[in-house]
């Protein structure tokens, strides 16, 4: 029997955003939890658990992690810190589910490429698979 997948909550991702801004600087609007569009965060979280015609949209843990990171960045969920939040949410989701994501300067470069539409979700997922291993 497989282990139940641990998912990040809305509060988890808001906390990640706040921590990223505390650690690295940026703008944080306390009144709205720094959410530029609260519906965008809800959409990200619903999408990774969603299905279409009985098939999961993101069936594997790696695909779900990639979707969390990519969509947090591209949907501009927060007023500031989307790239940092997206990559950290991706890393933490993987860690909670038994994977280790290698973190180095390339993570920053890939986050910038995602934000500037230079790589697709599929390409990000492939990149993520090359630097992730089971713990």
Secondary structure, 3 states (H helix, E strand, C coil): CCCCCCCCCHHHHHHHHHHHHHHHCCCCCHHHCCECCHHHHHHHHHHHCCEECCEECCCCHHHHHHHHHHHHHHCCCECCCHHHHHHHHHHHHHHHCCEEECCCHHHHHHHHHHHCCCCCHHHHHHHHHHCEEEC
